[in-house]
Amino acid sequence: MLKLILIFIFAFVCSDNQVQGYIVGGCNFNYYAPLLVSVPSTGFTISEQTCGLLIPKETFKEQPFVYFPNALDNVEYTIVMVDPDQPSLPAGTHYLHWILSNIPGYILKTGLGYNVGTTIKDYVPPNPPECSGSHRFIFLVYEQHRVPLRIPIPADRLGFSLSTWLRSIEPFGSMYGPVATVEFLSKY
């Protein structure tokens, strides 16, 4: 009986959906540090206090500035932005909006303006489909444990699996996190 219970617990914890659900949670500050994401031209900032607000998609038409006050000076980071609410996608996949890697911690701590680091996928602003309701746009920051990393370029934005992509980074286990998150909601 104990063996059966342990197998059930292992299957539950190790399923892709559980890993994916754990990875993508933009306003869960019990587990992740808050991130600040700002768009200077609109004057809007997402923070712990404004996390999860419904805002017009035009607010983020340009690449935002990202601040992570808890970043360590001598560590490099990766920023990922996803929309997990695209209709008709398989469970555990998202629309990929942005990946920026190899960002020095001392820059992320004071505020990443524009492309400092390595652009893996250029920024694409939110554009939820008509009649698809509210979408979450989640920013995640990962800590890089080894440099240099072999970070693959995702082939497609639609149907992007964050958990599969994270497992494909070499050397395996070099990316830790997310260490910081924040999200906003938007609709067509």
Secondary structure, 3 states (H helix, E strand, C coil): CHHHHHHHHHHHHHCHHHHHHHHCCCCCCCCCEECEEEECCCCEEECCCCCCCECCHHHHCCCCEEECCCCCCCCEEEEEEEECCCCCCCCCCEEEEEEEEEEEHHHHHHCECCCCCEEEECCCCCCCCCCCCCEEEEEEEEEECCCCCECCCCCCCEEECHHHHHHHCECCCCEEEEEEEEEEEECC
